[in-house]
């Protein structure tokens, strides 16, 4: 299963957190570092989370229409 690290940006829904994963890649022609980010809806329970926490998310079976990841652990507050 794929694991990613990202920052919690929203906790407005019940048992769902929005996590932004940012990646850096090199442009093939201009050789400049380009930053791209993507939002993931992640399932979480029984964990103390706040907006701004750094978390690890893992791919799992589809939980709902948009949730395909779960939060496995909190890395940093």
URBELNOR-V143898 format. One record per residue. RES is the residue in one small letter. PHI is phi in degrees with one decimal (none if undefined). D_CENTER is the distance of its C-alpha to the mean C-alpha in Angstrom with 1 decimal. Layout:
BEGIN
res:RES phi:PHI d_center:D_CENTER
res:RES phi:PHI d_center:D_CENTER
END
This chain:
BEGIN
res:x phi:none d_center:14.4
res:x phi:-78.6 d_center:11.6
res:x phi:-121.8 d_center:9.3
res:x phi:-135.3 d_center:6.6
res:x phi:-115.8 d_center:6.0
res:x phi:-158.7 d_center:4.3
res:x phi:-109.2 d_center:6.2
res:x phi:-72.8 d_center:6.9
res:x phi:-113.0 d_center:9.0
res:x phi:-151.6 d_center:10.8
res:x phi:-129.9 d_center:12.3
res:x phi:-82.6 d_center:15.1
res:x phi:-100.7 d_center:15.1
res:x phi:-73.3 d_center:16.5
res:x phi:62.4 d_center:14.3
res:x phi:-133.3 d_center:11.2
res:x phi:-120.7 d_center:8.5
res:x phi:-96.7 d_center:6.7
res:x phi:-119.6 d_center:3.5
res:x phi:-101.0 d_center:4.8
res:x phi:-108.0 d_center:5.0
res:x phi:-107.5 d_center:8.7
res:x phi:-128.6 d_center:11.3
res:x phi:-113.3 d_center:15.1
res:x phi:-138.7 d_center:17.8
res:x phi:-96.4 d_center:21.5
res:x phi:-68.2 d_center:23.5
res:x phi:-65.8 d_center:26.1
res:x phi:-93.1 d_center:29.1
res:x phi:-92.5 d_center:28.6
res:x phi:56.4 d_center:26.8
res:x phi:-101.9 d_center:24.7
res:x phi:-74.6 d_center:21.1
res:x phi:-118.8 d_center:18.9
res:x phi:-98.8 d_center:15.4
res:x phi:-126.0 d_center:13.1
res:x phi:-133.5 d_center:9.8
res:x phi:-141.8 d_center:8.0
res:x phi:-96.7 d_center:6.5
res:x phi:-125.4 d_center:5.2
res:x phi:-88.5 d_center:7.4
res:x phi:-121.6 d_center:7.0
res:x phi:-84.6 d_center:10.3
res:x phi:-150.9 d_center:11.5
res:x phi:-145.5 d_center:15.2
res:x phi:52.0 d_center:17.5
res:x phi:-145.3 d_center:15.3
res:x phi:-83.4 d_center:15.9
res:x phi:-124.6 d_center:12.9
res:x phi:-133.3 d_center:13.5
res:x phi:-65.8 d_center:12.0
res:x phi:103.8 d_center:11.4
res:x phi:-73.2 d_center:10.5
res:x phi:-91.3 d_center:8.7
res:x phi:-130.1 d_center:7.1
res:x phi:-108.4 d_center:7.1
res:x phi:-118.2 d_center:5.8
res:x phi:-128.9 d_center:8.7
res:x phi:-71.9 d_center:10.3
res:x phi:-148.0 d_center:13.0
res:x phi:-64.7 d_center:15.8
res:x phi:-62.8 d_center:15.4
res:x phi:-95.3 d_center:15.4
res:x phi:-150.3 d_center:16.2
res:x phi:-61.4 d_center:16.5
res:x phi:-112.0 d_center:12.9
res:x phi:-91.0 d_center:11.1
res:x phi:-128.1 d_center:10.7
res:x phi:-130.0 d_center:8.1
res:x phi:-124.7 d_center:8.8
res:x phi:-84.4 d_center:7.9
res:x phi:-92.5 d_center:10.6
res:x phi:-157.6 d_center:11.3
res:x phi:-94.9 d_center:11.2
res:x phi:-88.9 d_center:12.1
res:x phi:-149.9 d_center:13.5
res:x phi:-89.3 d_center:14.5
END
